[in-house]
């Protein structure tokens, strides 16, 4: 529990002024002293004021100083609204990403596509095998050779026949020579089936070579396209890496920006609230000062009236009545004692009325006055016009009921 000290309320004091003087709040003073209406306090009353130890006070002062310095520094640093600005790391990451994106591979261009298409068309559109011996180059070559051999055989045969006839040519020699020539050519005709087989084999071999070349080109095409896909995959892998770094730095920078913006907004709200509180405090202070001035003016007027009344009372009262004499009043049998009371009792009542006290409040204040007797209290109640309320309190007190202020 916090330590407290007592403070006697002086004329002209306000609860807000006391709170400011002792570094506390109106709410704290209300709570400690069970005050319902903060505008209703009375001179001479005792207030409990919260206090702190010297050590604690020093610590509080230091902390307050640090807090003020920190707040001032923070306010200086965050006086303008934060704007998002990427860091150098974020800019470097974005530049690396942009630079890498320039390396994006273009569309795939085949180095073998046209060759494959042409060769495939040749394979698919190749004509069926047809053989004409007269157009067979091998046949023509062999024909020339066999014709040469046939002519040679014909000359040899004709020479041999001429030798048999004494060196003279004859129809026999010519016939025999022609037969030798034709026999040689007939051997060429017997090779026709073999030439057909050779031509067909060449046709088959050519087709096999075409298909083998097609398979080779397709393998080369597949390998080239595989390398292209690897290049594309590497590009996207590296691009994703650079994009991830750029996103990471952006998230960091934007997170810091959002945090700074939130702090700035809180500062603005706090500054606005402080300005509002300062305005409200200044207004209340001015209002309290005006109220104090009005009270002092009213108090001075009441003092003048009181002085005149006391002077009149003193001149008309006897010496016996000015002592402690009592008499039964005409007001519902209350004993009235007109012995003058000290000025501060009247001042308390004047201040209470000015601060909005109700008749019940006035009667309660009189009832709880210390330092004057019941007759004097009854006289004050009569002067304030609250006799009935005061009598009611007396009766309740006699019946044992608790009273509340």
Secondary structure in CASP SS format (residue, H / E / C, confidence):
PFRMAT SS
TARGET T0000
AUTHOR 0000-0000-0000
METHOD secondary structure of the structure
MODEL  1
X C 1.00
X C 1.00
X E 1.00
X E 1.00
X E 1.00
X E 1.00
X E 1.00
X E 1.00
X C 1.00
X C 1.00
X C 1.00
X C 1.00
X C 1.00
X C 1.00
X H 1.00
X H 1.00
X H 1.00
X H 1.00
X H 1.00
X H 1.00
X H 1.00
X C 1.00
X C 1.00
X C 1.00
X C 1.00
X H 1.00
X H 1.00
X H 1.00
X H 1.00
X H 1.00
X H 1.00
X H 1.00
X H 1.00
X C 1.00
X C 1.00
X C 1.00
X C 1.00
X C 1.00
X C 1.00
X C 1.00
X C 1.00
X C 1.00
X C 1.00
X C 1.00
X C 1.00
X E 1.00
X E 1.00
X E 1.00
X E 1.00
X E 1.00
X E 1.00
X C 1.00
X C 1.00
X H 1.00
X H 1.00
X H 1.00
X H 1.00
X H 1.00
X H 1.00
X H 1.00
X H 1.00
X H 1.00
X H 1.00
X H 1.00
X H 1.00
X H 1.00
X H 1.00
X H 1.00
X H 1.00
X H 1.00
X H 1.00
X H 1.00
X H 1.00
X H 1.00
X H 1.00
X H 1.00
X H 1.00
X C 1.00
X C 1.00
X C 1.00
X C 1.00
X C 1.00
X C 1.00
X C 1.00
X C 1.00
X C 1.00
X C 1.00
X H 1.00
X H 1.00
X H 1.00
X H 1.00
X H 1.00
X H 1.00
X H 1.00
X H 1.00
X H 1.00
X H 1.00
X H 1.00
X H 1.00
X H 1.00
X H 1.00
X C 1.00
X C 1.00
X C 1.00
X C 1.00
X C 1.00
X C 1.00
X C 1.00
X C 1.00
X C 1.00
X C 1.00
X C 1.00
X H 1.00
X H 1.00
X H 1.00
X H 1.00
X H 1.00
X H 1.00
X H 1.00
X H 1.00
X H 1.00
X H 1.00
X H 1.00
X H 1.00
X C 1.00
X C 1.00
X C 1.00
X C 1.00
X C 1.00
X C 1.00
X C 1.00
X C 1.00
X H 1.00
X H 1.00
X H 1.00
X C 1.00
X H 1.00
X H 1.00
X H 1.00
X H 1.00
X H 1.00
X H 1.00
X H 1.00
X H 1.00
X H 1.00
X H 1.00
X H 1.00
X H 1.00
X H 1.00
X H 1.00
X H 1.00
X H 1.00
X H 1.00
X H 1.00
X H 1.00
X H 1.00
X H 1.00
X H 1.00
X H 1.00
X H 1.00
X H 1.00
X H 1.00
X H 1.00
X H 1.00
X C 1.00
X C 1.00
X C 1.00
X C 1.00
X C 1.00
X C 1.00
X H 1.00
X H 1.00
X H 1.00
X H 1.00
X H 1.00
X H 1.00
X H 1.00
X H 1.00
X H 1.00
X H 1.00
X H 1.00
X H 1.00
X H 1.00
X H 1.00
X H 1.00
X H 1.00
X H 1.00
X H 1.00
X H 1.00
X H 1.00
X C 1.00
X H 1.00
X H 1.00
X H 1.00
X H 1.00
X H 1.00
X H 1.00
X H 1.00
X H 1.00
X H 1.00
X H 1.00
X H 1.00
X H 1.00
X H 1.00
X H 1.00
X H 1.00
X H 1.00
X H 1.00
X H 1.00
X H 1.00
X H 1.00
X H 1.00
X H 1.00
X H 1.00
X H 1.00
X H 1.00
X H 1.00
X H 1.00
X H 1.00
X H 1.00
X H 1.00
X H 1.00
X H 1.00
X H 1.00
X H 1.00
X H 1.00
X H 1.00
X H 1.00
X H 1.00
X H 1.00
X H 1.00
X H 1.00
X H 1.00
X H 1.00
X H 1.00
X H 1.00
X H 1.00
X H 1.00
X H 1.00
X H 1.00
X H 1.00
X H 1.00
X H 1.00
X H 1.00
X H 1.00
X H 1.00
X H 1.00
X H 1.00
X H 1.00
X H 1.00
X H 1.00
X H 1.00
X H 1.00
X H 1.00
X H 1.00
X H 1.00
X H 1.00
X H 1.00
X H 1.00
X H 1.00
X H 1.00
X H 1.00
X H 1.00
X H 1.00
X H 1.00
X H 1.00
X H 1.00
X H 1.00
X H 1.00
X H 1.00
X H 1.00
X H 1.00
X H 1.00
X H 1.00
X H 1.00
X H 1.00
X H 1.00
X H 1.00
X H 1.00
X H 1.00
X H 1.00
X H 1.00
X H 1.00
X H 1.00
X H 1.00
X H 1.00
X H 1.00
X H 1.00
X H 1.00
X H 1.00
X H 1.00
X H 1.00
X H 1.00
X H 1.00
X H 1.00
X H 1.00
X H 1.00
X H 1.00
X H 1.00
X H 1.00
X H 1.00
X H 1.00
X H 1.00
X H 1.00
X H 1.00
X H 1.00
X H 1.00
X H 1.00
X H 1.00
X H 1.00
X H 1.00
X H 1.00
X H 1.00
X H 1.00
X H 1.00
X H 1.00
X C 1.00
X C 1.00
X H 1.00
X H 1.00
X H 1.00
X H 1.00
X C 1.00
X C 1.00
X C 1.00
X C 1.00
X E 1.00
X E 1.00
X C 1.00
X C 1.00
X C 1.00
X C 1.00
X C 1.00
X C 1.00
X E 1.00
X E 1.00
X C 1.00
X C 1.00
X C 1.00
X C 1.00
X C 1.00
X C 1.00
X H 1.00
X H 1.00
X H 1.00
X H 1.00
X H 1.00
X H 1.00
X H 1.00
X H 1.00
X H 1.00
X H 1.00
X H 1.00
X H 1.00
X C 1.00
X C 1.00
X C 1.00
X C 1.00
X H 1.00
X H 1.00
X H 1.00
X H 1.00
X H 1.00
X H 1.00
X H 1.00
X H 1.00
X H 1.00
X C 1.00
X C 1.00
X C 1.00
X C 1.00
X C 1.00
X C 1.00
X H 1.00
X H 1.00
X H 1.00
X H 1.00
X H 1.00
X H 1.00
X H 1.00
X H 1.00
X H 1.00
X H 1.00
X H 1.00
X C 1.00
X C 1.00
X H 1.00
X H 1.00
X H 1.00
X H 1.00
X H 1.00
X H 1.00
X H 1.00
X H 1.00
X H 1.00
X H 1.00
X H 1.00
X H 1.00
X C 1.00
X C 1.00
X C 1.00
X C 1.00
X C 1.00
X C 1.00
X C 1.00
END
